[in-house]
Amino acid sequence: MTLDKHTLDGIPQITSKTLPVVDFERLLINGGYTKIGSAPARGARLKVWWTHPTYRSIESIYSADGTIAITAYHTVT
């Protein structure tokens, strides 16, 4: 649970280790990101990808039930 360990372009630094998905997605959407897809991830979690017209893409990991954002980081493009 390392949401607070990464800096994400265009949004304020997250200081919590996890966030409810509703709050996390609000931050990204308000920062101009758009969700572009999702898929199952290791450990029965959910992987979600985000894109932005200017900033680097983000990959985020949610809990298995999709209610908690566990981590997010920029992908190499």
C-alpha positions, -999 to +999 in steps of 0.1 A: +000+000+000+021+028-014-001+054-028+018+081-009+052+069-023+047+082-058+044+117-073+018+119-101+020+147-127-007+173-124-022+163-091-013+172-055+009+148-036-012+120-021-003+117+016-024+086+024-012+050+018-046+042+003-077+061-008-112+052-016-115+048-054-141+076-056-116+101-041-086+088-061-105+089-094-118+124-086-082+136-082-072+122-115-103+134-134-099+169-120-063+167-131-073+160-167-068+123-168-091+099-186-095+062-177-086+041-207-089+005-195-087-021-167-077-057-163-072-083-135-039-079-117-018-102-096-031-110-062-068-108-071-064-070-076-075-047-104-052-027-127-065+005-142-048+027-168-051+064-172-040+088-200-035+126-202-030+148-232+002+163-216+013+143-187+027+107-186+002+078-184-006+063-150-011+027-140-030+022-108-038-008-087-071-012-068-083-037-043-100-069-056-135-053-050-125-021-068-132+002-038-097+011-026-068+026-046-036+009-034-009+024-055-004+044-087+026+053-107+036+066-141+042+041-169+072+043-192+061+054-227 
